[in-house]
């Protein structure tokens, strides 16, 4: 049995007219891509803190 995930984008309650990727989209991202995205986000935060 497979789990049904929504293909509708998730509303970002903190911003007007902003959305997060759907559960379906997030479920189809390969794990190495998620790790790379997290690493990139952490480095951008570190760089922005370093230069401010």
mmCIF entry with sequence, helices, sheets and N, C-alpha, C, O atoms, coordinates in Angstrom:
data_MODEL
# 
_entry.id   MODEL 
# 
_entity.id                         1 
_entity.type                       polymer 
_entity.pdbx_number_of_molecules   1 
# 
_entity_poly.entity_id                      1 
_entity_poly.type                           'polypeptide(L)' 
_entity_poly.nstd_linkage                   no 
_entity_poly.nstd_monomer                   no 
_entity_poly.pdbx_seq_one_letter_code       
;(UNK)(UNK)(UNK)(UNK)(UNK)(UNK)(UNK)(UNK)(UNK)(UNK)(UNK)(UNK)(UNK)(UNK)(UNK)(UNK)
(UNK)(UNK)(UNK)(UNK)(UNK)(UNK)(UNK)(UNK)(UNK)(UNK)(UNK)(UNK)(UNK)(UNK)(UNK)(UNK)
(UNK)(UNK)(UNK)(UNK)(UNK)(UNK)(UNK)(UNK)(UNK)(UNK)(UNK)(UNK)(UNK)(UNK)(UNK)(UNK)
(UNK)(UNK)(UNK)(UNK)
;
_entity_poly.pdbx_seq_one_letter_code_can   XXXXXXXXXXXXXXXXXXXXXXXXXXXXXXXXXXXXXXXXXXXXXXXXXXXX 
_entity_poly.pdbx_strand_id                 A 
# 
loop_
_entity_poly_seq.entity_id 
_entity_poly_seq.num 
_entity_poly_seq.mon_id 
_entity_poly_seq.hetero 
1 1  UNK n 
1 2  UNK n 
1 3  UNK n 
1 4  UNK n 
1 5  UNK n 
1 6  UNK n 
1 7  UNK n 
1 8  UNK n 
1 9  UNK n 
1 10 UNK n 
1 11 UNK n 
1 12 UNK n 
1 13 UNK n 
1 14 UNK n 
1 15 UNK n 
1 16 UNK n 
1 17 UNK n 
1 18 UNK n 
1 19 UNK n 
1 20 UNK n 
1 21 UNK n 
1 22 UNK n 
1 23 UNK n 
1 24 UNK n 
1 25 UNK n 
1 26 UNK n 
1 27 UNK n 
1 28 UNK n 
1 29 UNK n 
1 30 UNK n 
1 31 UNK n 
1 32 UNK n 
1 33 UNK n 
1 34 UNK n 
1 35 UNK n 
1 36 UNK n 
1 37 UNK n 
1 38 UNK n 
1 39 UNK n 
1 40 UNK n 
1 41 UNK n 
1 42 UNK n 
1 43 UNK n 
1 44 UNK n 
1 45 UNK n 
1 46 UNK n 
1 47 UNK n 
1 48 UNK n 
1 49 UNK n 
1 50 UNK n 
1 51 UNK n 
1 52 UNK n 
# 
_struct_asym.id          A 
_struct_asym.entity_id   1 
# 
loop_
_struct_conf.conf_type_id 
_struct_conf.id 
_struct_conf.pdbx_PDB_helix_id 
_struct_conf.beg_label_comp_id 
_struct_conf.beg_label_asym_id 
_struct_conf.beg_label_seq_id 
_struct_conf.pdbx_beg_PDB_ins_code 
_struct_conf.end_label_comp_id 
_struct_conf.end_label_asym_id 
_struct_conf.end_label_seq_id 
_struct_conf.pdbx_end_PDB_ins_code 
_struct_conf.beg_auth_comp_id 
_struct_conf.beg_auth_asym_id 
_struct_conf.beg_auth_seq_id 
_struct_conf.end_auth_comp_id 
_struct_conf.end_auth_asym_id 
_struct_conf.end_auth_seq_id 
_struct_conf.pdbx_PDB_helix_class 
_struct_conf.details 
_struct_conf.pdbx_PDB_helix_length 
HELX_P HELX_P1 AA1 UNK A 23 ? UNK A 27 ? UNK A 23 UNK A 27 1 ? 5  
HELX_P HELX_P2 AA2 UNK A 31 ? UNK A 51 ? UNK A 31 UNK A 51 1 ? 21 
# 
_struct_conf_type.id          HELX_P 
_struct_conf_type.criteria    ? 
_struct_conf_type.reference   ? 
# 
_struct_sheet.id               AA1 
_struct_sheet.type             ? 
_struct_sheet.number_strands   2 
_struct_sheet.details          ? 
# 
_struct_sheet_order.sheet_id     AA1 
_struct_sheet_order.range_id_1   1 
_struct_sheet_order.range_id_2   2 
_struct_sheet_order.offset       ? 
_struct_sheet_order.sense        anti-parallel 
# 
loop_
_struct_sheet_range.sheet_id 
_struct_sheet_range.id 
_struct_sheet_range.beg_label_comp_id 
_struct_sheet_range.beg_label_asym_id 
_struct_sheet_range.beg_label_seq_id 
_struct_sheet_range.pdbx_beg_PDB_ins_code 
_struct_sheet_range.end_label_comp_id 
_struct_sheet_range.end_label_asym_id 
_struct_sheet_range.end_label_seq_id 
_struct_sheet_range.pdbx_end_PDB_ins_code 
_struct_sheet_range.beg_auth_comp_id 
_struct_sheet_range.beg_auth_asym_id 
_struct_sheet_range.beg_auth_seq_id 
_struct_sheet_range.end_auth_comp_id 
_struct_sheet_range.end_auth_asym_id 
_struct_sheet_range.end_auth_seq_id 
AA1 1 UNK A 10 ? UNK A 11 ? UNK A 10 UNK A 11 
AA1 2 UNK A 19 ? UNK A 20 ? UNK A 19 UNK A 20 
# 
loop_
_atom_site.group_PDB 
_atom_site.id 
_atom_site.type_symbol 
_atom_site.label_atom_id 
_atom_site.label_alt_id 
_atom_site.label_comp_id 
_atom_site.label_asym_id 
_atom_site.label_entity_id 
_atom_site.label_seq_id 
_atom_site.pdbx_PDB_ins_code 
_atom_site.Cartn_x 
_atom_site.Cartn_y 
_atom_site.Cartn_z 
_atom_site.occupancy 
_atom_site.B_iso_or_equiv 
_atom_site.pdbx_formal_charge 
_atom_site.auth_seq_id 
_atom_site.auth_comp_id 
_atom_site.auth_asym_id 
_atom_site.auth_atom_id 
_atom_site.pdbx_PDB_model_num 
ATOM 1   N N  . UNK A 1 1  ? 0.841  -1.182 0.000  1.00 0.00 ? 1  UNK A N  1 
ATOM 2   C CA . UNK A 1 1  ? 0.000  0.000  0.000  1.00 0.00 ? 1  UNK A CA 1 
ATOM 3   C C  . UNK A 1 1  ? 0.886  1.245  0.000  1.00 0.00 ? 1  UNK A C  1 
ATOM 4   O O  . UNK A 1 1  ? 1.837  1.328  0.778  1.00 0.00 ? 1  UNK A O  1 
ATOM 5   N N  . UNK A 1 2  ? 0.586  2.198  -0.854 1.00 0.00 ? 2  UNK A N  1 
ATOM 6   C CA . UNK A 1 2  ? 1.359  3.433  -0.908 1.00 0.00 ? 2  UNK A CA 1 
ATOM 7   C C  . UNK A 1 2  ? 0.623  4.550  -0.189 1.00 0.00 ? 2  UNK A C  1 
ATOM 8   O O  . UNK A 1 2  ? -0.607 4.572  -0.126 1.00 0.00 ? 2  UNK A O  1 
ATOM 9   N N  . UNK A 1 3  ? 1.391  5.459  0.340  1.00 0.00 ? 3  UNK A N  1 
ATOM 10  C CA . UNK A 1 3  ? 0.816  6.606  1.043  1.00 0.00 ? 3  UNK A CA 1 
ATOM 11  C C  . UNK A 1 3  ? 0.540  7.706  0.023  1.00 0.00 ? 3  UNK A C  1 
ATOM 12  O O  . UNK A 1 3  ? 1.411  8.046  -0.778 1.00 0.00 ? 3  UNK A O  1 
ATOM 13  N N  . UNK A 1 4  ? -0.657 8.255  0.050  1.00 0.00 ? 4  UNK A N  1 
ATOM 14  C CA . UNK A 1 4  ? -1.018 9.342  -0.854 1.00 0.00 ? 4  UNK A CA 1 
ATOM 15  C C  . UNK A 1 4  ? -0.536 10.667 -0.265 1.00 0.00 ? 4  UNK A C  1 
ATOM 16  O O  . UNK A 1 4  ? -0.856 11.002 0.876  1.00 0.00 ? 4  UNK A O  1 
ATOM 17  N N  . UNK A 1 5  ? 0.224  11.404 -1.041 1.00 0.00 ? 5  UNK A N  1 
ATOM 18  C CA . UNK A 1 5  ? 0.661  12.724 -0.600 1.00 0.00 ? 5  UNK A CA 1 
ATOM 19  C C  . UNK A 1 5  ? 0.008  13.777 -1.488 1.00 0.00 ? 5  UNK A C  1 
ATOM 20  O O  . UNK A 1 5  ? -0.252 13.538 -2.667 1.00 0.00 ? 5  UNK A O  1 
ATOM 21  N N  . UNK A 1 6  ? -0.244 14.910 -0.921 1.00 0.00 ? 6  UNK A N  1 
ATOM 22  C CA . UNK A 1 6  ? -0.911 15.991 -1.642 1.00 0.00 ? 6  UNK A CA 1 
ATOM 23  C C  . UNK A 1 6  ? 0.036  16.613 -2.668 1.00 0.00 ? 6  UNK A C  1 
ATOM 24  O O  . UNK A 1 6  ? 1.217  16.822 -2.390 1.00 0.00 ? 6  UNK A O  1 
ATOM 25  N N  . UNK A 1 7  ? -0.491 16.902 -3.845 1.00 0.00 ? 7  UNK A N  1 
ATOM 26  C CA . UNK A 1 7  ? 0.294  17.590 -4.870 1.00 0.00 ? 7  UNK A CA 1 
ATOM 27  C C  . UNK A 1 7  ? 0.083  19.101 -4.819 1.00 0.00 ? 7  UNK A C  1 
ATOM 28  O O  . UNK A 1 7  ? 0.679  19.843 -5.600 1.00 0.00 ? 7  UNK A O  1 
ATOM 29  N N  . UNK A 1 8  ? -0.759 19.548 -3.908 1.00 0.00 ? 8  UNK A N  1 
ATOM 30  C CA . UNK A 1 8  ? -1.017 20.983 -3.767 1.00 0.00 ? 8  UNK A CA 1 
ATOM 31  C C  . UNK A 1 8  ? 0.084  21.638 -2.944 1.00 0.00 ? 8  UNK A C  1 
ATOM 32  O O  . UNK A 1 8  ? 0.523  21.068 -1.946 1.00 0.00 ? 8  UNK A O  1 
ATOM 33  N N  . UNK A 1 9  ? 0.542  22.836 -3.344 1.00 0.00 ? 9  UNK A N  1 
ATOM 34  C CA . UNK A 1 9  ? 1.553  23.532 -2.548 1.00 0.00 ? 9  UNK A CA 1 
ATOM 35  C C  . UNK A 1 9  ? 1.020  23.860 -1.157 1.00 0.00 ? 9  UNK A C  1 
ATOM 36  O O  . UNK A 1 9  ? -0.179 24.062 -0.968 1.00 0.00 ? 9  UNK A O  1 
ATOM 37  N N  . UNK A 1 10 ? 1.917  23.908 -0.205 1.00 0.00 ? 10 UNK A N  1 
ATOM 38  C CA . UNK A 1 10 ? 1.542  24.231 1.169  1.00 0.00 ? 10 UNK A CA 1 
ATOM 39  C C  . UNK A 1 10 ? 1.684  25.738 1.364  1.00 0.00 ? 10 UNK A C  1 
ATOM 40  O O  . UNK A 1 10 ? 2.705  26.325 1.005  1.00 0.00 ? 10 UNK A O  1 
ATOM 41  N N  . UNK A 1 11 ? 0.667  26.351 1.927  1.00 0.00 ? 11 UNK A N  1 
ATOM 42  C CA . UNK A 1 11 ? 0.676  27.804 2.148  1.00 0.00 ? 11 UNK A CA 1 
ATOM 43  C C  . UNK A 1 11 ? 1.651  28.154 3.268  1.00 0.00 ? 11 UNK A C  1 
ATOM 44  O O  . UNK A 1 11 ? 1.691  27.490 4.304  1.00 0.00 ? 11 UNK A O  1 
ATOM 45  N N  . UNK A 1 12 ? 2.431  29.201 3.045  1.00 0.00 ? 12 UNK A N  1 
ATOM 46  C CA . UNK A 1 12 ? 3.326  29.731 4.074  1.00 0.00 ? 12 UNK A CA 1 
ATOM 47  C C  . UNK A 1 12 ? 2.536  30.777 4.856  1.00 0.00 ? 12 UNK A C  1 
ATOM 48  O O  . UNK A 1 12 ? 2.234  31.849 4.332  1.00 0.00 ? 12 UNK A O  1 
ATOM 49  N N  . UNK A 1 13 ? 2.204  30.470 6.098  1.00 0.00 ? 13 UNK A N  1 
ATOM 50  C CA . UNK A 1 13 ? 1.356  31.378 6.878  1.00 0.00 ? 13 UNK A CA 1 
ATOM 51  C C  . UNK A 1 13 ? 2.092  32.654 7.298  1.00 0.00 ? 13 UNK A C  1 
ATOM 52  O O  . UNK A 1 13 ? 1.453  33.628 7.697  1.00 0.00 ? 13 UNK A O  1 
ATOM 53  N N  . UNK A 1 14 ? 3.421  32.661 7.215  1.00 0.00 ? 14 UNK A N  1 
ATOM 54  C CA . UNK A 1 14 ? 4.191  33.831 7.629  1.00 0.00 ? 14 UNK A CA 1 
ATOM 55  C C  . UNK A 1 14 ? 4.294  34.893 6.531  1.00 0.00 ? 14 UNK A C  1 
ATOM 56  O O  . UNK A 1 14 ? 4.628  36.043 6.817  1.00 0.00 ? 14 UNK A O  1 
ATOM 57  N N  . UNK A 1 15 ? 4.014  34.521 5.287  1.00 0.00 ? 15 UNK A N  1 
ATOM 58  C CA . UNK A 1 15 ? 4.149  35.449 4.162  1.00 0.00 ? 15 UNK A CA 1 
ATOM 59  C C  . UNK A 1 15 ? 2.872  35.465 3.331  1.00 0.00 ? 15 UNK A C  1 
ATOM 60  O O  . UNK A 1 15 ? 2.177  34.454 3.225  1.00 0.00 ? 15 UNK A O  1 
ATOM 61  N N  . UNK A 1 16 ? 2.573  36.606 2.751  1.00 0.00 ? 16 UNK A N  1 
ATOM 62  C CA . UNK A 1 16 ? 1.444  36.711 1.828  1.00 0.00 ? 16 UNK A CA 1 
ATOM 63  C C  . UNK A 1 16 ? 1.847  36.159 0.466  1.00 0.00 ? 16 UNK A C  1 
ATOM 64  O O  . UNK A 1 16 ? 2.930  36.451 -0.042 1.00 0.00 ? 16 UNK A O  1 
ATOM 65  N N  . UNK A 1 17 ? 0.966  35.364 -0.112 1.00 0.00 ? 17 UNK A N  1 
ATOM 66  C CA . UNK A 1 17 ? 1.157  34.821 -1.456 1.00 0.00 ? 17 UNK A CA 1 
ATOM 67  C C  . UNK A 1 17 ? 2.471  34.045 -1.587 1.00 0.00 ? 17 UNK A C  1 
ATOM 68  O O  . UNK A 1 17 ? 3.148  34.145 -2.610 1.00 0.00 ? 17 UNK A O  1 
ATOM 69  N N  . UNK A 1 18 ? 2.834  33.273 -0.559 1.00 0.00 ? 18 UNK A N  1 
ATOM 70  C CA . UNK A 1 18 ? 4.042  32.452 -0.585 1.00 0.00 ? 18 UNK A CA 1 
ATOM 71  C C  . UNK A 1 18 ? 3.660  31.004 -0.303 1.00 0.00 ? 18 UNK A C  1 
ATOM 72  O O  . UNK A 1 18 ? 2.731  30.726 0.456  1.00 0.00 ? 18 UNK A O  1 
ATOM 73  N N  . UNK A 1 19 ? 4.389  30.093 -0.925 1.00 0.00 ? 19 UNK A N  1 
ATOM 74  C CA . UNK A 1 19 ? 4.063  28.677 -0.798 1.00 0.00 ? 19 UNK A CA 1 
ATOM 75  C C  . UNK A 1 19 ? 5.322  27.846 -0.631 1.00 0.00 ? 19 UNK A C  1 
ATOM 76  O O  . UNK A 1 19 ? 6.397  28.212 -1.106 1.00 0.00 ? 19 UNK A O  1 
ATOM 77  N N  . UNK A 1 20 ? 5.171  26.719 0.055  1.00 0.00 ? 20 UNK A N  1 
ATOM 78  C CA . UNK A 1 20 ? 6.214  25.719 0.172  1.00 0.00 ? 20 UNK A CA 1 
ATOM 79  C C  . UNK A 1 20 ? 5.947  24.634 -0.862 1.00 0.00 ? 20 UNK A C  1 
ATOM 80  O O  . UNK A 1 20 ? 4.812  24.500 -1.319 1.00 0.00 ? 20 UNK A O  1 
ATOM 81  N N  . UNK A 1 21 ? 6.956  23.856 -1.245 1.00 0.00 ? 21 UNK A N  1 
ATOM 82  C CA . UNK A 1 21 ? 6.705  22.737 -2.155 1.00 0.00 ? 21 UNK A CA 1 
ATOM 83  C C  . UNK A 1 21 ? 5.703  21.757 -1.541 1.00 0.00 ? 21 UNK A C  1 
ATOM 84  O O  . UNK A 1 21 ? 5.582  21.653 -0.320 1.00 0.00 ? 21 UNK A O  1 
ATOM 85  N N  . UNK A 1 22 ? 4.997  21.052 -2.403 1.00 0.00 ? 22 UNK A N  1 
ATOM 86  C CA . UNK A 1 22 ? 4.005  20.086 -1.931 1.00 0.00 ? 22 UNK A CA 1 
ATOM 87  C C  . UNK A 1 22 ? 4.689  18.883 -1.290 1.00 0.00 ? 22 UNK A C  1 
ATOM 88  O O  . UNK A 1 22 ? 5.876  18.641 -1.508 1.00 0.00 ? 22 UNK A O  1 
ATOM 89  N N  . UNK A 1 23 ? 3.935  18.141 -0.504 1.00 0.00 ? 23 UNK A N  1 
ATOM 90  C CA . UNK A 1 23 ? 4.450  16.909 0.103  1.00 0.00 ? 23 UNK A CA 1 
ATOM 91  C C  . UNK A 1 23 ? 4.891  15.947 -0.989 1.00 0.00 ? 23 UNK A C  1 
ATOM 92  O O  . UNK A 1 23 ? 5.887  15.240 -0.832 1.00 0.00 ? 23 UNK A O  1 
ATOM 93  N N  . UNK A 1 24 ? 4.155  15.916 -2.093 1.00 0.00 ? 24 UNK A N  1 
ATOM 94  C CA . UNK A 1 24 ? 4.482  15.037 -3.217 1.00 0.00 ? 24 UNK A CA 1 
ATOM 95  C C  . UNK A 1 24 ? 5.851  15.403 -3.794 1.00 0.00 ? 24 UNK A C  1 
ATOM 96  O O  . UNK A 1 24 ? 6.676  14.522 -4.038 1.00 0.00 ? 24 UNK A O  1 
ATOM 97  N N  . UNK A 1 25 ? 6.092  16.686 -4.010 1.00 0.00 ? 25 UNK A N  1 
ATOM 98  C CA . UNK A 1 25 ? 7.375  17.132 -4.558 1.00 0.00 ? 25 UNK A CA 1 
ATOM 99  C C  . UNK A 1 25 ? 8.522  16.807 -3.611 1.00 0.00 ? 25 UNK A C  1 
ATOM 100 O O  . UNK A 1 25 ? 9.568  16.319 -4.039 1.00 0.00 ? 25 UNK A O  1 
ATOM 101 N N  . UNK A 1 26 ? 8.325  17.075 -2.336 1.00 0.00 ? 26 UNK A N  1 
ATOM 102 C CA . UNK A 1 26 ? 9.382  16.817 -1.355 1.00 0.00 ? 26 UNK A CA 1 
ATOM 103 C C  . UNK A 1 26 ? 9.683  15.332 -1.231 1.00 0.00 ? 26 UNK A C  1 
ATOM 104 O O  . UNK A 1 26 ? 10.826 14.948 -0.981 1.00 0.00 ? 26 UNK A O  1 
ATOM 105 N N  . UNK A 1 27 ? 8.668  14.494 -1.404 1.00 0.00 ? 27 UNK A N  1 
ATOM 106 C CA . UNK A 1 27 ? 8.861  13.045 -1.303 1.00 0.00 ? 27 UNK A CA 1 
ATOM 107 C C  . UNK A 1 27 ? 9.664  12.509 -2.479 1.00 0.00 ? 27 UNK A C  1 
ATOM 108 O O  . UNK A 1 27 ? 10.225 11.417 -2.388 1.00 0.00 ? 27 UNK A O  1 
ATOM 109 N N  . UNK A 1 28 ? 9.732  13.251 -3.586 1.00 0.00 ? 28 UNK A N  1 
ATOM 110 C CA . UNK A 1 28 ? 10.424 12.780 -4.784 1.00 0.00 ? 28 UNK A CA 1 
ATOM 111 C C  . UNK A 1 28 ? 11.819 13.363 -4.960 1.00 0.00 ? 28 UNK A C  1 
ATOM 112 O O  . UNK A 1 28 ? 12.472 13.094 -5.968 1.00 0.00 ? 28 UNK A O  1 
ATOM 113 N N  . UNK A 1 29 ? 12.290 14.152 -4.003 1.00 0.00 ? 29 UNK A N  1 
ATOM 114 C CA . UNK A 1 29 ? 13.651 14.685 -4.064 1.00 0.00 ? 29 UNK A CA 1 
ATOM 115 C C  . UNK A 1 29 ? 14.596 13.617 -3.521 1.00 0.00 ? 29 UNK A C  1 
ATOM 116 O O  . UNK A 1 29 ? 14.378 13.112 -2.420 1.00 0.00 ? 29 UNK A O  1 
ATOM 117 N N  . UNK A 1 30 ? 15.642 13.262 -4.270 1.00 0.00 ? 30 UNK A N  1 
ATOM 118 C CA . UNK A 1 30 ? 16.596 12.267 -3.771 1.00 0.00 ? 30 UNK A CA 1 
ATOM 119 C C  . UNK A 1 30 ? 17.305 12.769 -2.510 1.00 0.00 ? 30 UNK A C  1 
ATOM 120 O O  . UNK A 1 30 ? 17.536 13.969 -2.362 1.00 0.00 ? 30 UNK A O  1 
ATOM 121 N N  . UNK A 1 31 ? 17.642 11.871 -1.625 1.00 0.00 ? 31 UNK A N  1 
ATOM 122 C CA . UNK A 1 31 ? 18.262 12.224 -0.346 1.00 0.00 ? 31 UNK A CA 1 
ATOM 123 C C  . UNK A 1 31 ? 19.559 13.019 -0.525 1.00 0.00 ? 31 UNK A C  1 
ATOM 124 O O  . UNK A 1 31 ? 19.742 14.008 0.185  1.00 0.00 ? 31 UNK A O  1 
ATOM 125 N N  . UNK A 1 32 ? 20.469 12.644 -1.434 1.00 0.00 ? 32 UNK A N  1 
ATOM 126 C CA . UNK A 1 32 ? 21.686 13.459 -1.580 1.00 0.00 ? 32 UNK A CA 1 
ATOM 127 C C  . UNK A 1 32 ? 21.388 14.917 -1.930 1.00 0.00 ? 32 UNK A C  1 
ATOM 128 O O  . UNK A 1 32 ? 22.126 15.811 -1.515 1.00 0.00 ? 32 UNK A O  1 
ATOM 129 N N  . UNK A 1 33 ? 20.330 15.166 -2.678 1.00 0.00 ? 33 UNK A N  1 
ATOM 130 C CA . UNK A 1 33 ? 19.962 16.547 -3.009 1.00 0.00 ? 33 UNK A CA 1 
ATOM 131 C C  . UNK A 1 33 ? 19.530 17.304 -1.767 1.00 0.00 ? 33 UNK A C  1 
ATOM 132 O O  . UNK A 1 33 ? 19.863 18.478 -1.604 1.00 0.00 ? 33 UNK A O  1 
ATOM 133 N N  . UNK A 1 34 ? 18.788 16.636 -0.888 1.00 0.00 ? 34 UNK A N  1 
ATOM 134 C CA . UNK A 1 34 ? 18.364 17.281 0.353  1.00 0.00 ? 34 UNK A CA 1 
ATOM 135 C C  . UNK A 1 34 ? 19.561 17.625 1.219  1.00 0.00 ? 34 UNK A C  1 
ATOM 136 O O  . UNK A 1 34 ? 19.601 18.693 1.830  1.00 0.00 ? 34 UNK A O  1 
ATOM 137 N N  . UNK A 1 35 ? 20.537 16.732 1.278  1.00 0.00 ? 35 UNK A N  1 
ATOM 138 C CA . UNK A 1 35 ? 21.744 16.983 2.072  1.00 0.00 ? 35 UNK A CA 1 
ATOM 139 C C  . UNK A 1 35 ? 22.506 18.170 1.487  1.00 0.00 ? 35 UNK A C  1 
ATOM 140 O O  . UNK A 1 35 ? 22.964 19.037 2.232  1.00 0.00 ? 35 UNK A O  1 
ATOM 141 N N  . UNK A 1 36 ? 22.645 18.217 0.166  1.00 0.00 ? 36 UNK A N  1 
ATOM 142 C CA . UNK A 1 36 ? 23.340 19.325 -0.489 1.00 0.00 ? 36 UNK A CA 1 
ATOM 143 C C  . UNK A 1 36 ? 22.604 20.638 -0.260 1.00 0.00 ? 36 UNK A C  1 
ATOM 144 O O  . UNK A 1 36 ? 23.235 21.662 0.003  1.00 0.00 ? 36 UNK A O  1 
ATOM 145 N N  . UNK A 1 37 ? 21.276 20.622 -0.355 1.00 0.00 ? 37 UNK A N  1 
ATOM 146 C CA . UNK A 1 37 ? 20.501 21.835 -0.124 1.00 0.00 ? 37 UNK A CA 1 
ATOM 147 C C  . UNK A 1 37 ? 20.685 22.325 1.307  1.00 0.00 ? 37 UNK A C  1 
ATOM 148 O O  . UNK A 1 37 ? 20.842 23.525 1.528  1.00 0.00 ? 37 UNK A O  1 
ATOM 149 N N  . UNK A 1 38 ? 20.669 21.425 2.277  1.00 0.00 ? 38 UNK A N  1 
ATOM 150 C CA . UNK A 1 38 ? 20.854 21.809 3.680  1.00 0.00 ? 38 UNK A CA 1 
ATOM 151 C C  . UNK A 1 38 ? 22.253 22.382 3.885  1.00 0.00 ? 38 UNK A C  1 
ATOM 152 O O  . UNK A 1 38 ? 22.416 23.379 4.588  1.00 0.00 ? 38 UNK A O  1 
ATOM 153 N N  . UNK A 1 39 ? 23.260 21.763 3.282  1.00 0.00 ? 39 UNK A N  1 
ATOM 154 C CA . UNK A 1 39 ? 24.633 22.236 3.398  1.00 0.00 ? 39 UNK A CA 1 
ATOM 155 C C  . UNK A 1 39 ? 24.755 23.633 2.798  1.00 0.00 ? 39 UNK A C  1 
ATOM 156 O O  . UNK A 1 39 ? 25.401 24.504 3.381  1.00 0.00 ? 39 UNK A O  1 
ATOM 157 N N  . UNK A 1 40 ? 24.141 23.849 1.641  1.00 0.00 ? 40 UNK A N  1 
ATOM 158 C CA . UNK A 1 40 ? 24.190 25.157 0.986  1.00 0.00 ? 40 UNK A CA 1 
ATOM 159 C C  . UNK A 1 40 ? 23.526 26.221 1.847  1.00 0.00 ? 40 UNK A C  1 
ATOM 160 O O  . UNK A 1 40 ? 24.059 27.321 1.992  1.00 0.00 ? 40 UNK A O  1 
ATOM 161 N N  . UNK A 1 41 ? 22.380 25.908 2.413  1.00 0.00 ? 41 UNK A N  1 
ATOM 162 C CA . UNK A 1 41 ? 21.667 26.858 3.263  1.00 0.00 ? 41 UNK A CA 1 
ATOM 163 C C  . UNK A 1 41 ? 22.507 27.209 4.488  1.00 0.00 ? 41 UNK A C  1 
ATOM 164 O O  . UNK A 1 41 ? 22.596 28.378 4.863  1.00 0.00 ? 41 UNK A O  1 
ATOM 165 N N  . UNK A 1 42 ? 23.124 26.209 5.112  1.00 0.00 ? 42 UNK A N  1 
ATOM 166 C CA . UNK A 1 42 ? 23.950 26.472 6.294  1.00 0.00 ? 42 UNK A CA 1 
ATOM 167 C C  . UNK A 1 42 ? 25.132 27.363 5.936  1.00 0.00 ? 42 UNK A C  1 
ATOM 168 O O  . UNK A 1 42 ? 25.470 28.272 6.694  1.00 0.00 ? 42 UNK A O  1 
ATOM 169 N N  . UNK A 1 43 ? 25.762 27.118 4.800  1.00 0.00 ? 43 UNK A N  1 
ATOM 170 C CA . UNK A 1 43 ? 26.908 27.930 4.403  1.00 0.00 ? 43 UNK A CA 1 
ATOM 171 C C  . UNK A 1 43 ? 26.501 29.353 4.054  1.00 0.00 ? 43 UNK A C  1 
ATOM 172 O O  . UNK A 1 43 ? 27.240 30.291 4.352  1.00 0.00 ? 43 UNK A O  1 
ATOM 173 N N  . UNK A 1 44 ? 25.354 29.533 3.436  1.00 0.00 ? 44 UNK A N  1 
ATOM 174 C CA . UNK A 1 44 ? 24.887 30.892 3.133  1.00 0.00 ? 44 UNK A CA 1 
ATOM 175 C C  . UNK A 1 44 ? 24.608 31.656 4.415  1.00 0.00 ? 44 UNK A C  1 
ATOM 176 O O  . UNK A 1 44 ? 24.914 32.845 4.508  1.00 0.00 ? 44 UNK A O  1 
ATOM 177 N N  . UNK A 1 45 ? 24.036 30.992 5.394  1.00 0.00 ? 45 UNK A N  1 
ATOM 178 C CA . UNK A 1 45 ? 23.779 31.648 6.678  1.00 0.00 ? 45 UNK A CA 1 
ATOM 179 C C  . UNK A 1 45 ? 25.102 32.020 7.339  1.00 0.00 ? 45 UNK A C  1 
ATOM 180 O O  . UNK A 1 45 ? 25.250 33.123 7.864  1.00 0.00 ? 45 UNK A O  1 
ATOM 181 N N  . UNK A 1 46 ? 26.064 31.096 7.311  1.00 0.00 ? 46 UNK A N  1 
ATOM 182 C CA . UNK A 1 46 ? 27.366 31.359 7.920  1.00 0.00 ? 46 UNK A CA 1 
ATOM 183 C C  . UNK A 1 46 ? 28.067 32.514 7.210  1.00 0.00 ? 46 UNK A C  1 
ATOM 184 O O  . UNK A 1 46 ? 28.672 33.366 7.859  1.00 0.00 ? 46 UNK A O  1 
ATOM 185 N N  . UNK A 1 47 ? 27.987 32.545 5.890  1.00 0.00 ? 47 UNK A N  1 
ATOM 186 C CA . UNK A 1 47 ? 28.623 33.615 5.126  1.00 0.00 ? 47 UNK A CA 1 
ATOM 187 C C  . UNK A 1 47 ? 27.946 34.948 5.411  1.00 0.00 ? 47 UNK A C  1 
ATOM 188 O O  . UNK A 1 47 ? 28.625 35.960 5.584  1.00 0.00 ? 47 UNK A O  1 
ATOM 189 N N  . UNK A 1 48 ? 26.624 34.963 5.462  1.00 0.00 ? 48 UNK A N  1 
ATOM 190 C CA . UNK A 1 48 ? 25.935 36.229 5.707  1.00 0.00 ? 48 UNK A CA 1 
ATOM 191 C C  . UNK A 1 48 ? 26.217 36.746 7.113  1.00 0.00 ? 48 UNK A C  1 
ATOM 192 O O  . UNK A 1 48 ? 26.296 37.959 7.311  1.00 0.00 ? 48 UNK A O  1 
ATOM 193 N N  . UNK A 1 49 ? 26.368 35.870 8.077  1.00 0.00 ? 49 UNK A N  1 
ATOM 194 C CA . UNK A 1 49 ? 26.696 36.289 9.443  1.00 0.00 ? 49 UNK A CA 1 
ATOM 195 C C  . UNK A 1 49 ? 28.137 36.788 9.496  1.00 0.00 ? 49 UNK A C  1 
ATOM 196 O O  . UNK A 1 49 ? 28.434 37.768 10.179 1.00 0.00 ? 49 UNK A O  1 
ATOM 197 N N  . UNK A 1 50 ? 29.023 36.121 8.782  1.00 0.00 ? 50 UNK A N  1 
ATOM 198 C CA . UNK A 1 50 ? 30.434 36.469 8.791  1.00 0.00 ? 50 UNK A CA 1 
ATOM 199 C C  . UNK A 1 50 ? 30.678 37.867 8.219  1.00 0.00 ? 50 UNK A C  1 
ATOM 200 O O  . UNK A 1 50 ? 31.535 38.595 8.720  1.00 0.00 ? 50 UNK A O  1 
ATOM 201 N N  . UNK A 1 51 ? 29.946 38.246 7.188  1.00 0.00 ? 51 UNK A N  1 
ATOM 202 C CA . UNK A 1 51 ? 30.196 39.518 6.528  1.00 0.00 ? 51 UNK A CA 1 
ATOM 203 C C  . UNK A 1 51 ? 29.366 40.668 7.066  1.00 0.00 ? 51 UNK A C  1 
ATOM 204 O O  . UNK A 1 51 ? 29.561 41.805 6.635  1.00 0.00 ? 51 UNK A O  1 
ATOM 205 N N  . UNK A 1 52 ? 28.457 40.423 7.979  1.00 0.00 ? 52 UNK A N  1 
ATOM 206 C CA . UNK A 1 52 ? 27.644 41.525 8.507  1.00 0.00 ? 52 UNK A CA 1 
ATOM 207 C C  . UNK A 1 52 ? 28.309 42.169 9.661  1.00 0.00 ? 52 UNK A C  1 
ATOM 208 O O  . UNK A 1 52 ? 27.770 43.116 10.233 1.00 0.00 ? 52 UNK A O  1 
# 
